[in-house]
Amino acid sequence: MNAETVDPLRETLVERRSVHDGRLLHVVDDTVRLETGRVAHREMVEHPGAVCIVAVDADGRVALVRQWRHPIGRPTWEIPAGTRDHPGEAPEATAARELAEEMNVAASGWRELGAWPLAPGYSSEVMHFFLATGIADAPGTTDEDEQLERAWCTPADVRRHIDAGAVDIKTIAALAIAGYAVAAEPEQATLAAGG
């Protein structure tokens, strides 16, 4: 599609009404005009963006943090991640800060893996995915309202957490994008081999 072609699925903003202004999230009710001329409403969460980090140490273990997630009423194991302080903050700076805050480490090797929307049906959040290597101890300060457990997990540990449903989807996606192979269960190895 060239710049002169209009996408037939395009929605044009007509009016924006603020519904809620929170500490982190801003909820709006947008009135949009469809290319057919019809008008519709779209509720949306505005978000400054976030980062997540697949941090792998010299032994091939990956950094995971366990923290309580109030919306689902239980803890999850996740790769280090966090929200950008503001939309203009460089994702690389956010990633380095979050790795120090959540794992008390720094990385000498960084590779951006890409950036994708997490829930484009209702949120503007775009998450930047990073691979961090060359891990060394570094002081970090956890946010005052954040409680977490830190762990360096083997591929078998990660597989157990995934099989138990104890991880979130960004963690699974990030590990796959980074090429971090979690240990396969014997029956899964058979399926993967076409058996």
Backbone as JSON Lines, residues from 0, in Angstrom:
{"i":0,"aa":"M","n":[0.84,-1.17,0.0],"ca":[0.0,0.0,0.0],"c":[0.89,1.24,0.0]}
{"i":1,"aa":"N","n":[0.7,2.14,-0.96],"ca":[1.52,3.35,-0.99],"c":[0.89,4.44,-0.14]}
{"i":2,"aa":"A","n":[1.58,5.56,0.0],"ca":[1.14,6.64,0.88],"c":[-0.18,7.26,0.43]}
{"i":3,"aa":"E","n":[-0.52,7.17,-0.85],"ca":[-1.75,7.78,-1.35],"c":[-2.97,6.89,-1.17]}
{"i":4,"aa":"T","n":[-2.74,5.62,-0.91],"ca":[-3.84,4.67,-0.74],"c":[-4.36,4.73,0.7]}
{"i":5,"aa":"V","n":[-5.67,4.81,0.85],"ca":[-6.27,4.82,2.17],"c":[-6.7,3.4,2.5]}
{"i":6,"aa":"D","n":[-6.32,2.92,3.66],"ca":[-6.7,1.59,4.09],"c":[-8.21,1.56,4.33]}
{"i":7,"aa":"P","n":[-8.93,0.61,3.73],"ca":[-10.38,0.56,3.91],"c":[-10.8,0.23,5.34]}
{"i":8,"aa":"L","n":[-9.87,-0.19,6.19],"ca":[-10.19,-0.47,7.59],"c":[-9.87,0.71,8.51]}
{"i":9,"aa":"R","n":[-9.35,1.77,7.95],"ca":[-8.92,2.93,8.72],"c":[-10.06,3.52,9.54]}
{"i":10,"aa":"E","n":[-9.71,3.96,10.75],"ca":[-10.63,4.66,11.63],"c":[-10.02,6.02,11.94]}
{"i":11,"aa":"T","n":[-10.8,7.09,11.74],"ca":[-10.31,8.45,11.95],"c":[-10.9,9.0,13.24]}
{"i":12,"aa":"L","n":[-10.01,9.52,14.09],"ca":[-10.46,10.09,15.37],"c":[-11.31,11.33,15.12]}
{"i":13,"aa":"V","n":[-12.5,11.35,15.74],"ca":[-13.41,12.49,15.66],"c":[-13.37,13.28,16.96]}
{"i":14,"aa":"E","n":[-13.4,12.55,18.07],"ca":[-13.42,13.2,19.38],"c":[-12.83,12.26,20.42]}
{"i":15,"aa":"R","n":[-12.13,12.83,21.4],"ca":[-11.57,12.06,22.51],"c":[-12.11,12.61,23.82]}
{"i":16,"aa":"R","n":[-12.6,11.69,24.66],"ca":[-13.11,12.08,25.98],"c":[-12.33,11.3,27.02]}
{"i":17,"aa":"S","n":[-11.76,12.03,27.99],"ca":[-11.01,11.4,29.07],"c":[-11.99,10.74,30.04]}
{"i":18,"aa":"V","n":[-11.71,9.49,30.39],"ca":[-12.56,8.75,31.32],"c":[-11.89,8.63,32.68]}
{"i":19,"aa":"H","n":[-10.55,8.43,32.67],"ca":[-9.82,8.24,33.93],"c":[-8.36,8.61,33.73]}
{"i":20,"aa":"D","n":[-7.81,9.36,34.67],"ca":[-6.39,9.68,34.69],"c":[-5.79,9.06,35.94]}
{"i":21,"aa":"G","n":[-5.02,7.99,35.76],"ca":[-4.38,7.32,36.89],"c":[-2.9,7.65,36.95]}
{"i":22,"aa":"R","n":[-2.24,7.05,37.92],"ca":[-0.8,7.24,38.09],"c":[-0.04,6.72,36.88]}
{"i":23,"aa":"L","n":[-0.47,5.59,36.35],"ca":[0.21,4.95,35.23],"c":[-0.6,5.0,33.94]}
{"i":24,"aa":"L","n":[-1.89,4.79,34.06],"ca":[-2.73,4.64,32.88],"c":[-3.71,5.8,32.71]}
{"i":25,"aa":"H","n":[-4.01,6.08,31.47],"ca":[-4.99,7.1,31.09],"c":[-6.01,6.4,30.21]}
{"i":26,"aa":"V","n":[-7.27,6.42,30.6],"ca":[-8.32,5.76,29.84],"c":[-9.12,6.82,29.1]}
{"i":27,"aa":"V","n":[-9.34,6.57,27.8],"ca":[-10.1,7.51,26.97],"c":[-11.22,6.77,26.26]}
{"i":28,"aa":"D","n":[-12.24,7.54,25.88],"ca":[-13.33,7.03,25.04],"c":[-13.25,7.83,23.75]}
{"i":29,"aa":"D","n":[-12.81,7.17,22.68],"ca":[-12.66,7.83,21.39],"c":[-13.89,7.61,20.52]}
{"i":30,"aa":"T","n":[-14.32,8.66,19.88],"ca":[-15.31,8.55,18.83],"c":[-14.53,8.53,17.53]}
{"i":31,"aa":"V","n":[-14.76,7.5,16.71],"ca":[-14.03,7.36,15.45],"c":[-15.01,7.25,14.29]}
{"i":32,"aa":"R","n":[-14.54,7.68,13.13],"ca":[-15.33,7.54,11.92],"c":[-14.69,6.45,11.07]}
{"i":33,"aa":"L","n":[-15.5,5.47,10.69],"ca":[-15.04,4.4,9.83],"c":[-15.01,4.9,8.39]}
{"i":34,"aa":"E","n":[-14.28,4.22,7.53],"ca":[-14.22,4.61,6.12],"c":[-15.59,4.54,5.45]}
{"i":35,"aa":"T","n":[-16.51,3.77,6.0],"ca":[-17.88,3.69,5.48],"c":[-18.7,4.91,5.83]}
{"i":36,"aa":"G","n":[-18.18,5.75,6.74],"ca":[-18.9,6.92,7.2],"c":[-19.59,6.72,8.54]}
{"i":37,"aa":"R","n":[-19.73,5.48,8.96],"ca":[-20.36,5.21,10.26],"c":[-19.45,5.69,11.38]}
{"i":38,"aa":"V","n":[-20.07,5.97,12.52],"ca":[-19.34,6.42,13.71],"c":[-19.38,5.31,14.75]}
{"i":39,"aa":"A","n":[-18.28,5.13,15.47],"ca":[-18.2,4.11,16.51],"c":[-17.41,4.65,17.7]}
{"i":40,"aa":"H","n":[-17.49,3.95,18.83],"ca":[-16.73,4.32,20.03],"c":[-15.66,3.26,20.28]}
{"i":41,"aa":"R","n":[-14.5,3.71,20.72],"ca":[-13.39,2.82,21.08],"c":[-12.85,3.26,22.44]}
{"i":42,"aa":"E","n":[-12.97,2.38,23.43],"ca":[-12.36,2.65,24.73],"c":[-10.9,2.22,24.64]}
{"i":43,"aa":"M","n":[-10.02,3.04,25.14],"ca":[-8.6,2.77,25.0],"c":[-7.82,3.18,26.24]}
{"i":44,"aa":"V","n":[-6.81,2.38,26.56],"ca":[-5.88,2.69,27.64],"c":[-4.62,3.26,26.98]}
{"i":45,"aa":"E","n":[-4.3,4.5,27.32],"ca":[-3.04,5.08,26.83],"c":[-1.93,4.68,27.78]}
{"i":46,"aa":"H","n":[-0.82,4.25,27.22],"ca":[0.29,3.71,28.01],"c":[1.6,4.24,27.42]}
{"i":47,"aa":"P","n":[2.57,4.63,28.26],"ca":[3.82,5.19,27.74],"c":[4.76,4.18,27.09]}
{"i":48,"aa":"G","n":[4.45,2.9,27.17],"ca":[5.31,1.87,26.61],"c":[6.12,1.18,27.69]}
{"i":49,"aa":"A","n":[6.68,0.03,27.35],"ca":[7.39,-0.76,28.34],"c":[8.53,-1.53,27.67]}
{"i":50,"aa":"V","n":[9.32,-2.18,28.51],"ca":[10.42,-3.01,28.05],"c":[10.37,-4.35,28.78]}
{"i":51,"aa":"C","n":[10.97,-5.36,28.19],"ca":[11.22,-6.61,28.89],"c":[12.59,-7.12,28.47]}
{"i":52,"aa":"I","n":[13.23,-7.84,29.37],"ca":[14.62,-8.22,29.17],"c":[14.82,-9.71,29.39]}
{"i":53,"aa":"V","n":[15.33,-10.4,28.38],"ca":[15.78,-11.78,28.53],"c":[17.25,-11.66,28.91]}
{"i":54,"aa":"A","n":[17.53,-11.77,30.2],"ca":[18.9,-11.66,30.7],"c":[19.43,-13.07,30.93]}
{"i":55,"aa":"V","n":[20.52,-13.4,30.24],"ca":[21.11,-14.75,30.32],"c":[22.52,-14.63,30.88]}
{"i":56,"aa":"D","n":[22.77,-15.39,31.96],"ca":[24.1,-15.32,32.59],"c":[25.08,-16.28,31.9]}
{"i":57,"aa":"A","n":[26.31,-16.31,32.38],"ca":[27.37,-17.1,31.76],"c":[27.1,-18.6,31.83]}
{"i":58,"aa":"D","n":[26.23,-19.03,32.75],"ca":[25.87,-20.45,32.87],"c":[24.64,-20.82,32.05]}
{"i":59,"aa":"G","n":[24.12,-19.87,31.27],"ca":[22.95,-20.15,30.44],"c":[21.64,-20.08,31.17]}
{"i":60,"aa":"R","n":[21.66,-19.55,32.39],"ca":[20.42,-19.38,33.16],"c":[19.78,-18.05,32.8]}
{"i":61,"aa":"V","n":[18.47,-17.99,32.89],"ca":[17.74,-16.77,32.57],"c":[17.18,-16.15,33.85]}
{"i":62,"aa":"A","n":[17.18,-14.82,33.88],"ca":[16.67,-14.09,35.04],"c":[15.15,-14.1,35.02]}
{"i":63,"aa":"L","n":[14.55,-14.49,36.16],"ca":[13.1,-14.4,36.34],"c":[12.82,-13.77,37.69]}
{"i":64,"aa":"V","n":[11.73,-13.03,37.74],"ca":[11.26,-12.48,39.01],"c":[9.85,-13.0,39.25]}
{"i":65,"aa":"R","n":[9.54,-13.24,40.5],"ca":[8.2,-13.69,40.89],"c":[7.56,-12.55,41.66]}
{"i":66,"aa":"Q","n":[6.4,-12.13,41.19],"ca":[5.7,-11.04,41.88],"c":[4.19,-11.23,41.81]}
{"i":67,"aa":"W","n":[3.54,-10.66,42.78],"ca":[2.08,-10.74,42.86],"c":[1.47,-9.86,41.78]}
{"i":68,"aa":"R","n":[0.48,-10.39,41.07],"ca":[-0.23,-9.64,40.04],"c":[-1.68,-9.5,40.47]}
{"i":69,"aa":"H","n":[-2.0,-8.35,41.01],"ca":[-3.32,-8.1,41.58],"c":[-4.47,-8.39,40.61]}
{"i":70,"aa":"P","n":[-4.4,-7.97,39.33],"ca":[-5.54,-8.21,38.44],"c":[-5.92,-9.68,38.28]}
{"i":71,"aa":"I","n":[-4.94,-10.6,38.4],"ca":[-5.27,-12.03,38.26],"c":[-5.28,-12.75,39.6]}
{"i":72,"aa":"G","n":[-4.96,-12.04,40.68],"ca":[-5.05,-12.61,42.02],"c":[-4.05,-13.7,42.36]}
{"i":73,"aa":"R","n":[-2.87,-13.64,41.74],"ca":[-1.84,-14.64,42.03],"c":[-0.49,-14.14,41.54]}
{"i":74,"aa":"P","n":[0.59,-14.79,41.99],"ca":[1.92,-14.4,41.51],"c":[2.24,-15.06,40.18]}
{"i":75,"aa":"T","n":[3.16,-14.45,39.45],"ca":[3.67,-15.06,38.23],"c":[5.19,-14.92,38.21]}
{"i":76,"aa":"W","n":[5.83,-15.83,37.49],"ca":[7.25,-15.73,37.19],"c":[7.36,-15.0,35.86]}
{"i":77,"aa":"E","n":[8.2,-13.99,35.79],"ca":[8.33,-13.18,34.58],"c":[9.77,-12.77,34.38]}
{"i":78,"aa":"I","n":[10.12,-12.48,33.13],"ca":[11.42,-11.87,32.89],"c":[11.35,-10.44,33.42]}
{"i":79,"aa":"P","n":[12.49,-9.83,33.76],"ca":[12.47,-8.44,34.22],"c":[11.82,-7.54,33.16]}
{"i":80,"aa":"A","n":[11.01,-6.62,33.63],"ca":[10.28,-5.74,32.72],"c":[9.83,-4.51,33.47]}
{"i":81,"aa":"G","n":[9.44,-3.49,32.72],"ca":[8.92,-2.3,33.38],"c":[8.48,-1.26,32.39]}
{"i":82,"aa":"T","n":[7.78,-0.28,32.93],"ca":[7.21,0.79,32.14],"c":[8.21,1.92,31.97]}
{"i":83,"aa":"R","n":[8.2,2.5,30.78],"ca":[9.03,3.68,30.53],"c":[8.53,4.81,31.42]}
{"i":84,"aa":"D","n":[9.45,5.6,31.96],"ca":[9.06,6.71,32.83],"c":[8.19,7.73,32.1]}
{"i":85,"aa":"H","n":[8.44,7.88,30.81],"ca":[7.65,8.79,29.96],"c":[7.85,8.33,28.52]}
{"i":86,"aa":"P","n":[6.95,8.71,27.61],"ca":[7.08,8.22,26.23],"c":[8.4,8.58,25.55]}
{"i":87,"aa":"G","n":[9.07,9.64,26.01],"ca":[10.33,10.05,25.39],"c":[11.55,9.32,25.93]}
{"i":88,"aa":"E","n":[11.39,8.53,27.0],"ca":[12.54,7.82,27.56],"c":[12.99,6.73,26.58]}
{"i":89,"aa":"A","n":[14.28,6.67,26.32],"ca":[14.82,5.66,25.41],"c":[14.57,4.27,25.99]}
{"i":90,"aa":"P","n":[14.04,3.35,25.19],"ca":[13.8,2.0,25.7],"c":[15.05,1.35,26.28]}
{"i":91,"aa":"E","n":[16.22,1.63,25.7],"ca":[17.47,1.06,26.21],"c":[17.74,1.52,27.64]}
{"i":92,"aa":"A","n":[17.45,2.78,27.93],"ca":[17.64,3.31,29.28],"c":[16.68,2.65,30.26]}
{"i":93,"aa":"T","n":[15.43,2.47,29.82],"ca":[14.44,1.81,30.67],"c":[14.89,0.38,30.96]}
{"i":94,"aa":"A","n":[15.37,-0.32,29.95],"ca":[15.78,-1.71,30.12],"c":[16.94,-1.83,31.11]}
{"i":95,"aa":"A","n":[17.94,-0.98,30.99],"ca":[19.08,-1.03,31.91],"c":[18.63,-0.74,33.34]}
{"i":96,"aa":"R","n":[17.76,0.25,33.5],"ca":[17.24,0.6,34.83],"c":[16.44,-0.55,35.43]}
{"i":97,"aa":"E","n":[15.55,-1.14,34.65],"ca":[14.71,-2.23,35.15],"c":[15.53,-3.47,35.51]}
{"i":98,"aa":"L","n":[16.55,-3.78,34.72],"ca":[17.39,-4.93,35.05],"c":[18.11,-4.71,36.37]}
{"i":99,"aa":"A","n":[18.61,-3.5,36.61],"ca":[19.27,-3.19,37.88],"c":[18.27,-3.23,39.04]}
{"i":100,"aa":"E","n":[17.08,-2.64,38.84],"ca":[16.08,-2.6,39.91],"c":[15.57,-3.98,40.28]}
{"i":101,"aa":"E","n":[15.31,-4.81,39.27],"ca":[14.65,-6.08,39.54],"c":[15.61,-7.23,39.83]}
{"i":102,"aa":"M","n":[16.83,-7.18,39.28],"ca":[17.77,-8.29,39.48],"c":[19.08,-7.9,40.15]}
{"i":103,"aa":"N","n":[19.3,-6.61,40.39],"ca":[20.55,-6.12,40.96],"c":[21.75,-6.52,40.11]}
{"i":104,"aa":"V","n":[21.59,-6.43,38.78],"ca":[22.67,-6.73,37.86],"c":[22.68,-5.71,36.72]}
{"i":105,"aa":"A","n":[23.8,-5.68,36.01],"ca":[23.94,-4.89,34.79],"c":[24.41,-5.84,33.69]}
{"i":106,"aa":"A","n":[24.26,-5.4,32.46],"ca":[24.69,-6.22,31.32],"c":[25.65,-5.42,30.46]}
{"i":107,"aa":"S","n":[26.68,-6.08,29.92],"ca":[27.6,-5.38,29.01],"c":[27.19,-5.61,27.56]}
{"i":108,"aa":"G","n":[26.38,-6.63,27.32],"ca":[25.92,-6.91,25.97],"c":[24.41,-6.75,25.86]}
{"i":109,"aa":"W","n":[23.99,-5.89,24.94],"ca":[22.56,-5.63,24.74],"c":[22.21,-5.81,23.27]}
{"i":110,"aa":"R","n":[21.08,-6.45,23.01],"ca":[20.58,-6.55,21.65],"c":[19.07,-6.33,21.67]}
{"i":111,"aa":"E","n":[18.6,-5.34,20.9],"ca":[17.16,-5.14,20.81],"c":[16.59,-6.19,19.88]}
{"i":112,"aa":"L","n":[15.55,-6.87,20.33],"ca":[14.94,-7.96,19.58],"c":[13.73,-7.5,18.77]}
{"i":113,"aa":"G","n":[13.21,-6.32,19.08],"ca":[12.04,-5.79,18.38],"c":[11.07,-5.14,19.35]}
{"i":114,"aa":"A","n":[10.03,-4.56,18.8],"ca":[9.01,-3.9,19.61],"c":[7.64,-4.18,18.99]}
{"i":115,"aa":"W","n":[6.7,-4.59,19.85],"ca":[5.37,-4.96,19.36],"c":[4.29,-4.52,20.34]}
{"i":116,"aa":"P","n":[3.07,-4.25,19.82],"ca":[1.94,-3.94,20.7],"c":[1.53,-5.18,21.48]}
{"i":117,"aa":"L","n":[1.17,-5.0,22.75],"ca":[0.79,-6.13,23.58],"c":[-0.69,-6.47,23.5]}
{"i":118,"aa":"A","n":[-1.54,-5.48,23.53],"ca":[-2.99,-5.71,23.51],"c":[-3.63,-4.6,22.68]}
{"i":119,"aa":"P","n":[-3.41,-4.61,21.35],"ca":[-3.84,-3.49,20.52],"c":[-5.35,-3.3,20.42]}
{"i":120,"aa":"G","n":[-6.12,-4.24,20.95],"ca":[-7.56,-4.08,20.95],"c":[-8.05,-3.04,21.94]}
{"i":121,"aa":"Y","n":[-7.24,-2.74,22.97],"ca":[-7.67,-1.77,23.97],"c":[-6.54,-0.93,24.56]}
{"i":122,"aa":"S","n":[-5.3,-1.15,24.15],"ca":[-4.19,-0.43,24.76],"c":[-3.19,0.04,23.71]}
{"i":123,"aa":"S","n":[-2.59,1.21,23.95],"ca":[-1.56,1.73,23.06],"c":[-0.17,1.24,23.44]}
{"i":124,"aa":"E","n":[-0.07,0.39,24.47],"ca":[1.23,-0.07,24.95],"c":[2.01,-0.84,23.88]}
{"i":125,"aa":"V","n":[3.25,-0.41,23.67],"ca":[4.2,-1.11,22.82],"c":[5.34,-1.56,23.72]}
{"i":126,"aa":"M","n":[5.68,-2.85,23.66],"ca":[6.75,-3.38,24.48],"c":[7.99,-3.62,23.63]}
{"i":127,"aa":"H","n":[9.13,-3.15,24.14],"ca":[10.42,-3.34,23.5],"c":[11.1,-4.54,24.15]}
{"i":128,"aa":"F","n":[11.53,-5.5,23.34],"ca":[12.14,-6.73,23.82],"c":[13.65,-6.65,23.65]}
{"i":129,"aa":"F","n":[14.38,-7.04,24.7],"ca":[15.85,-6.99,24.69],"c":[16.44,-8.31,25.15]}
{"i":130,"aa":"L","n":[17.62,-8.63,24.62],"ca":[18.45,-9.72,25.12],"c":[19.65,-9.07,25.8]}
{"i":131,"aa":"A","n":[19.92,-9.48,27.04],"ca":[21.04,-8.93,27.81],"c":[22.0,-10.06,28.17]}
{"i":132,"aa":"T","n":[23.29,-9.84,27.91],"ca":[24.33,-10.81,28.24],"c":[25.48,-10.06,28.91]}
{"i":133,"aa":"G","n":[26.5,-10.8,29.32],"ca":[27.62,-10.17,30.02],"c":[27.15,-9.63,31.35]}
{"i":134,"aa":"I","n":[26.51,-10.48,32.12],"ca":[25.86,-10.08,33.37],"c":[26.89,-9.92,34.5]}
{"i":135,"aa":"A","n":[26.76,-8.82,35.23],"ca":[27.61,-8.56,36.4],"c":[26.76,-7.92,37.49]}
{"i":136,"aa":"D","n":[27.15,-8.16,38.73],"ca":[26.43,-7.56,39.86],"c":[26.46,-6.04,39.74]}
{"i":137,"aa":"A","n":[25.33,-5.43,40.1],"ca":[25.23,-3.96,40.1],"c":[24.12,-3.59,41.08]}
{"i":138,"aa":"P","n":[24.33,-2.52,41.83],"ca":[23.3,-2.14,42.78],"c":[22.06,-1.62,42.07]}
{"i":139,"aa":"G","n":[20.93,-1.97,42.64],"ca":[19.67,-1.49,42.12],"c":[18.7,-1.31,43.27]}
{"i":140,"aa":"T","n":[17.73,-0.46,43.09],"ca":[16.74,-0.22,44.13],"c":[15.36,-0.57,43.59]}
{"i":141,"aa":"T","n":[14.72,-1.54,44.23],"ca":[13.37,-1.94,43.82],"c":[12.4,-0.82,44.15]}
{"i":142,"aa":"D","n":[11.41,-0.62,43.29],"ca":[10.38,0.38,43.55],"c":[9.73,0.11,44.9]}
{"i":143,"aa":"E","n":[9.34,1.19,45.61],"ca":[8.77,1.06,46.95],"c":[7.52,0.2,46.99]}
{"i":144,"aa":"D","n":[6.72,0.22,45.94],"ca":[5.47,-0.54,45.94],"c":[5.6,-1.9,45.27]}
{"i":145,"aa":"E","n":[6.83,-2.36,45.08],"ca":[7.08,-3.61,44.36],"c":[7.73,-4.63,45.29]}
{"i":146,"aa":"Q","n":[7.1,-5.79,45.43],"ca":[7.68,-6.9,46.17],"c":[7.97,-8.0,45.16]}
{"i":147,"aa":"L","n":[9.17,-8.57,45.22],"ca":[9.47,-9.63,44.27],"c":[10.53,-10.58,44.8]}
{"i":148,"aa":"E","n":[10.56,-11.77,44.21],"ca":[11.6,-12.76,44.44],"c":[12.42,-12.84,43.15]}
{"i":149,"aa":"R","n":[13.73,-12.97,43.29],"ca":[14.63,-13.07,42.13],"c":[15.16,-14.48,42.0]}
{"i":150,"aa":"A","n":[15.34,-14.93,40.75],"ca":[15.92,-16.25,40.53],"c":[16.63,-16.29,39.18]}
{"i":151,"aa":"W","n":[17.7,-17.08,39.13],"ca":[18.36,-17.41,37.88],"c":[17.96,-18.84,37.57]}
{"i":152,"aa":"C","n":[17.19,-19.02,36.51],"ca":[16.55,-20.3,36.22],"c":[17.19,-21.03,35.06]}
{"i":153,"aa":"T","n":[17.32,-22.34,35.22],"ca":[17.8,-23.2,34.14],"c":[16.66,-23.4,33.14]}
{"i":154,"aa":"P","n":[16.97,-23.91,31.95],"ca":[15.89,-24.22,31.0],"c":[14.84,-25.17,31.58]}
{"i":155,"aa":"A","n":[15.27,-26.12,32.42],"ca":[14.31,-27.05,33.04],"c":[13.41,-26.31,34.04]}
{"i":156,"aa":"D","n":[13.98,-25.36,34.81],"ca":[13.18,-24.55,35.74],"c":[12.12,-23.77,34.97]}
{"i":157,"aa":"V","n":[12.54,-23.16,33.87],"ca":[11.62,-22.35,33.07],"c":[10.5,-23.23,32.54]}
{"i":158,"aa":"R","n":[10.82,-24.43,32.05],"ca":[9.8,-25.34,31.52],"c":[8.79,-25.7,32.61]}
{"i":159,"aa":"R","n":[9.27,-25.94,33.84],"ca":[8.35,-26.26,34.94],"c":[7.39,-25.1,35.21]}
{"i":160,"aa":"H","n":[7.92,-23.87,35.19],"ca":[7.06,-22.7,35.42],"c":[6.03,-22.55,34.3]}
{"i":161,"aa":"I","n":[6.45,-22.78,33.07],"ca":[5.52,-22.67,31.94],"c":[4.44,-23.75,32.04]}
{"i":162,"aa":"D","n":[4.85,-24.99,32.3],"ca":[3.89,-26.09,32.39],"c":[2.9,-25.89,33.54]}
{"i":163,"aa":"A","n":[3.34,-25.22,34.61],"ca":[2.46,-24.96,35.74],"c":[1.55,-23.75,35.5]}
{"i":164,"aa":"G","n":[1.71,-23.09,34.35],"ca":[0.89,-21.89,34.08],"c":[1.28,-20.72,34.96]}
{"i":165,"aa":"A","n":[2.54,-20.7,35.4],"ca":[3.0,-19.7,36.36],"c":[3.77,-18.55,35.71]}
{"i":166,"aa":"V","n":[3.71,-18.43,34.38],"ca":[4.39,-17.32,33.7],"c":[3.37,-16.55,32.87]}
{"i":167,"aa":"D","n":[3.75,-15.36,32.45],"ca":[2.89,-14.56,31.58],"c":[3.32,-14.74,30.13]}
{"i":168,"aa":"I","n":[2.48,-14.28,29.21],"ca":[2.74,-14.51,27.8],"c":[3.92,-13.71,27.27]}
{"i":169,"aa":"K","n":[4.2,-12.53,27.84],"ca":[5.35,-11.77,27.36],"c":[6.64,-12.53,27.62]}
{"i":170,"aa":"T","n":[6.69,-13.27,28.73],"ca":[7.87,-14.06,29.05],"c":[8.05,-15.19,28.05]}
{"i":171,"aa":"I","n":[6.98,-15.9,27.75],"ca":[7.06,-16.99,26.78],"c":[7.47,-16.44,25.41]}
{"i":172,"aa":"A","n":[6.83,-15.35,25.0],"ca":[7.14,-14.75,23.7],"c":[8.59,-14.26,23.64]}
{"i":173,"aa":"A","n":[9.04,-13.58,24.69],"ca":[10.4,-13.04,24.7],"c":[11.44,-14.15,24.65]}
{"i":174,"aa":"L","n":[11.23,-15.23,25.4],"ca":[12.18,-16.34,25.37],"c":[12.24,-16.95,23.97]}
{"i":175,"aa":"A","n":[11.08,-17.08,23.33],"ca":[11.06,-17.64,21.97],"c":[11.76,-16.7,20.98]}
{"i":176,"aa":"I","n":[11.48,-15.41,21.07],"ca":[12.09,-14.44,20.16],"c":[13.61,-14.41,20.34]}
{"i":177,"aa":"A","n":[14.06,-14.54,21.6],"ca":[15.49,-14.52,21.88],"c":[16.17,-15.84,21.5]}
{"i":178,"aa":"G","n":[15.39,-16.88,21.21],"ca":[15.96,-18.18,20.88],"c":[16.41,-18.96,22.1]}
{"i":179,"aa":"Y","n":[15.85,-18.62,23.27],"ca":[16.21,-19.32,24.5],"c":[15.38,-20.6,24.57]}
{"i":180,"aa":"A","n":[16.03,-21.74,24.41],"ca":[15.32,-23.02,24.37],"c":[15.09,-23.53,25.78]}
{"i":181,"aa":"V","n":[13.82,-23.66,26.15],"ca":[13.5,-24.25,27.44],"c":[13.55,-25.76,27.28]}
{"i":182,"aa":"A","n":[13.82,-26.46,28.37],"ca":[13.93,-27.92,28.33],"c":[12.59,-28.51,27.95]}
{"i":183,"aa":"A","n":[12.59,-29.38,26.99],"ca":[11.36,-30.04,26.56],"c":[11.09,-31.27,27.42]}
{"i":184,"aa":"E","n":[9.81,-31.5,27.7],"ca":[9.41,-32.74,28.36],"c":[9.56,-33.87,27.34]}
{"i":185,"aa":"P","n":[9.79,-35.1,27.76],"ca":[10.02,-36.19,26.81],"c":[8.92,-36.32,25.75]}
{"i":186,"aa":"E","n":[7.63,-36.21,26.15],"ca":[6.57,-36.34,25.15],"c":[6.55,-35.16,24.19]}
{"i":187,"aa":"Q","n":[6.96,-33.98,24.65],"ca":[7.01,-32.82,23.77],"c":[8.18,-32.96,22.79]}
{"i":188,"aa":"A","n":[9.28,-33.53,23.25],"ca":[10.42,-33.74,22.36],"c":[10.03,-34.72,21.25]}
{"i":189,"aa":"T","n":[9.24,-35.71,21.59],"ca":[8.77,-36.66,20.59],"c":[7.87,-35.98,19.57]}
{"i":190,"aa":"L","n":[6.95,-35.13,20.04],"ca":[6.07,-34.41,19.13],"c":[6.86,-33.48,18.22]}
{"i":191,"aa":"A","n":[7.86,-32.81,18.79],"ca":[8.67,-31.88,18.0],"c":[9.46,-32.63,16.92]}
{"i":192,"aa":"A","n":[9.83,-33.87,17.22],"ca":[10.6,-34.66,16.26],"c":[9.7,-35.36,15.25]}
{"i":193,"aa":"G","n":[8.39,-35.13,15.35],"ca":[7.45,-35.75,14.41],"c":[7.03,-37.14,14.79]}
{"i":194,"aa":"G","n":[7.22,-37.52,16.08],"ca":[6.9,-38.87,16.52],"c":[5.51,-39.06,17.0]}
